[in-house]
């Protein structure tokens, strides 16, 4: 009898394994963060909405409580796994955008070393889930753009309907997790309109994807309506009383600080590579527009956390 073959881990998968081990080794070395206590309180009172956040992250936490309890390890298992998933999805996205094995590994290492993610994946919050939502959405979008190319293999093109449906589901869950996914949805639309893949807008599948996302998010919207839009009031007070007024230069400096100098440098070099003529003429151009549209939406108010 032949022995089963054990697949060797790819380099970026080893990076994900390091992320898992390091995070699990540290997540219980300090007590509950105050926001985690608030999330636990919300999880005892399930609803379709809350004053300052949608319900998805709370529903996930309620499931964790029911199965594993409220220990620190149980509470922080979800953000730990989200961190691992983000490493894998980022590497896969790099591959979808033309990177080789070295590019995949570099992308994974950058996620592993980003200070912001080191903090995000050590406490329970909707932000850990949000990062995975954005990464999966970007990956699906990249696959859609590849499949929509006129010279794409027929087998790849035949996957377009399923990719659009999957993107609609992911975006819908994202809206149930954090309203900022609207920026992602808007950026993707702008990218499609301005890029060579705009032909997709003449098919029914993008609109079906948007409809799926809105239907999934509808219960939360109805909850907001029935309670007088408390999230809007919360956002207004947070903008006026909590967030700091910074310049556009200060905003980008803060982003670089959150990424760390090495990762920020790699990001700048990567962006420069994407600005090459070959990329601008490719079907993946909307991904660049997507990133630009998100920044345009975020920066003008001049108030950031």
RAGIHU-V752359 format. One record per residue. N is the residue number from 0. RES is the residue in three letters. PHI is phi in whole degrees, 0 to 359 (* if undefined). PSI is psi in whole degrees, -180 to 180 (none if undefined). Layout:
N/RES/PHI/PSI
N/RES/PHI/PSI
This chain:
0/UNK/*/129
1/UNK/285/142
2/UNK/281/139
3/UNK/297/141
4/UNK/281/132
5/UNK/260/119
6/UNK/290/133
7/UNK/284/144
8/UNK/288/138
9/UNK/289/160
10/UNK/305/-43
11/UNK/292/-26
12/UNK/287/-32
13/UNK/295/-37
14/UNK/297/-42
15/UNK/297/-38
16/UNK/295/-40
17/UNK/298/-43
18/UNK/302/-45
19/UNK/298/-48
20/UNK/294/-47
21/UNK/296/-41
22/UNK/292/-46
23/UNK/297/-30
24/UNK/287/-17
25/UNK/244/-20
26/UNK/294/-21
27/UNK/255/13
28/UNK/271/4
29/UNK/211/164
30/UNK/281/-170
31/UNK/294/133
32/UNK/283/146
33/UNK/302/-37
34/UNK/295/-31
35/UNK/294/-37
36/UNK/296/-37
37/UNK/294/-43
38/UNK/299/-41
39/UNK/297/-40
40/UNK/297/-42
41/UNK/297/-37
42/UNK/294/-18
43/UNK/274/-5
44/UNK/223/73
45/UNK/296/139
46/UNK/205/172
47/UNK/277/1
48/UNK/187/163
49/UNK/221/169
50/UNK/301/-42
51/UNK/244/7
52/UNK/194/155
53/UNK/289/179
54/UNK/267/-11
55/UNK/298/-48
56/UNK/297/-31
57/UNK/288/-39
58/UNK/297/-40
59/UNK/298/-44
60/UNK/295/-38
61/UNK/298/-38
62/UNK/294/-42
63/UNK/298/-44
64/UNK/301/-42
65/UNK/294/-32
66/UNK/265/-44
67/UNK/245/-11
68/UNK/92/-161
69/UNK/243/22
70/UNK/293/162
71/UNK/301/-42
72/UNK/296/-43
73/UNK/296/-43
74/UNK/296/-38
75/UNK/261/8
76/UNK/292/-41
77/UNK/297/-51
78/UNK/298/-32
79/UNK/298/-48
80/UNK/293/-33
81/UNK/296/-38
82/UNK/297/-43
83/UNK/297/-45
84/UNK/298/-38
85/UNK/295/-40
86/UNK/300/-48
87/UNK/294/-43
88/UNK/292/-37
89/UNK/295/-42
90/UNK/297/-42
91/UNK/294/-37
92/UNK/294/-41
93/UNK/300/-41
94/UNK/297/-43
95/UNK/296/-26
96/UNK/265/10
97/UNK/108/1
98/UNK/285/151
99/UNK/270/-165
100/UNK/298/-38
101/UNK/296/-40
102/UNK/294/-39
103/UNK/301/-48
104/UNK/295/-42
105/UNK/298/-43
106/UNK/299/-43
107/UNK/296/-42
108/UNK/296/-38
109/UNK/298/-42
110/UNK/296/-43
111/UNK/301/-37
112/UNK/264/-3
113/UNK/289/121
114/UNK/303/-40
115/UNK/301/-43
116/UNK/290/-32
117/UNK/300/-36
118/UNK/281/-44
119/UNK/300/-38
120/UNK/272/10
121/UNK/251/-3
122/UNK/223/155
123/UNK/278/127
124/UNK/195/169
125/UNK/290/-18
126/UNK/292/-36
127/UNK/296/-43
128/UNK/293/-39
129/UNK/300/-41
130/UNK/300/-41
131/UNK/293/-40
132/UNK/303/-47
133/UNK/295/-41
134/UNK/294/-45
135/UNK/295/-41
136/UNK/298/-45
137/UNK/297/-38
138/UNK/294/-45
139/UNK/298/-40
140/UNK/297/-42
141/UNK/297/-42
142/UNK/296/-39
143/UNK/297/-43
144/UNK/295/-39
145/UNK/295/-44
146/UNK/290/-23
147/UNK/275/-7
148/UNK/297/143
149/UNK/297/-28
150/UNK/261/13
151/UNK/292/143
152/UNK/304/147
153/UNK/300/-35
154/UNK/296/-40
155/UNK/291/-43
156/UNK/297/-31
157/UNK/292/-15
158/UNK/276/-8
159/UNK/306/-49
160/UNK/303/-43
161/UNK/293/-36
162/UNK/294/-43
163/UNK/297/-43
164/UNK/297/-43
165/UNK/297/-40
166/UNK/296/-39
167/UNK/299/-41
168/UNK/294/-45
169/UNK/296/-43
170/UNK/295/-37
171/UNK/297/-45
172/UNK/296/-36
173/UNK/297/-40
174/UNK/293/-30
175/UNK/285/-12
176/UNK/260/-42
177/UNK/201/131
178/UNK/293/-19
179/UNK/296/-12
180/UNK/298/-20
181/UNK/302/-35
182/UNK/295/-40
183/UNK/297/-44
184/UNK/297/-44
185/UNK/294/-40
186/UNK/296/-40
187/UNK/297/-40
188/UNK/294/-45
189/UNK/299/-41
190/UNK/298/-40
191/UNK/294/-43
192/UNK/297/-41
193/UNK/270/-12
194/UNK/259/173
195/UNK/292/-13
196/UNK/274/13
197/UNK/299/-19
198/UNK/301/-25
199/UNK/297/-27
200/UNK/290/-13
201/UNK/272/-4
202/UNK/261/170
203/UNK/276/-16
204/UNK/292/-41
205/UNK/299/-37
206/UNK/287/-34
207/UNK/294/-40
208/UNK/298/-44
209/UNK/297/-42
210/UNK/298/-41
211/UNK/298/-45
212/UNK/299/-43
213/UNK/291/-37
214/UNK/295/-42
215/UNK/297/-39
216/UNK/278/-10
217/UNK/303/-43
218/UNK/303/-38
219/UNK/291/-40
220/UNK/299/-44
221/UNK/297/-37
222/UNK/296/-43
223/UNK/299/-44
224/UNK/298/-46
225/UNK/292/-20
226/UNK/252/14
227/UNK/77/29
228/UNK/53/60
229/UNK/296/-30
230/UNK/296/-36
231/UNK/295/-41
232/UNK/293/-41
233/UNK/299/-45
234/UNK/297/-38
235/UNK/296/-46
236/UNK/292/-37
237/UNK/296/-40
238/UNK/295/-40
239/UNK/280/-36
240/UNK/247/-17
241/UNK/246/-37
242/UNK/272/148
243/UNK/270/146
244/UNK/272/116
245/UNK/231/158
246/UNK/281/169
247/UNK/298/-40
248/UNK/298/-40
249/UNK/295/-35
250/UNK/298/-50
251/UNK/292/-33
252/UNK/296/-39
253/UNK/295/-38
254/UNK/297/-43
255/UNK/296/-39
256/UNK/295/-41
257/UNK/294/-31
258/UNK/277/-26
259/UNK/91/151
260/UNK/298/-40
261/UNK/292/-50
262/UNK/296/-38
263/UNK/298/-41
264/UNK/296/-43
265/UNK/298/-39
266/UNK/296/-42
267/UNK/296/-44
268/UNK/297/-42
269/UNK/296/-41
270/UNK/297/-40
271/UNK/299/-39
272/UNK/295/-39
273/UNK/291/-22
274/UNK/279/0
275/UNK/296/157
276/UNK/302/-41
277/UNK/301/-40
278/UNK/290/-40
279/UNK/297/-27
280/UNK/269/-3
281/UNK/269/169
282/UNK/288/-11
283/UNK/273/1
284/UNK/307/-38
285/UNK/303/-24
286/UNK/296/-37
287/UNK/293/-42
288/UNK/298/-39
289/UNK/303/-49
290/UNK/297/-42
291/UNK/296/-41
292/UNK/296/-39
293/UNK/297/-44
294/UNK/295/-41
295/UNK/300/-38
296/UNK/290/-40
297/UNK/284/-41
298/UNK/286/-44
299/UNK/308/-39
300/UNK/300/-19
301/UNK/64/13
302/UNK/235/120
303/UNK/229/156
304/UNK/302/none
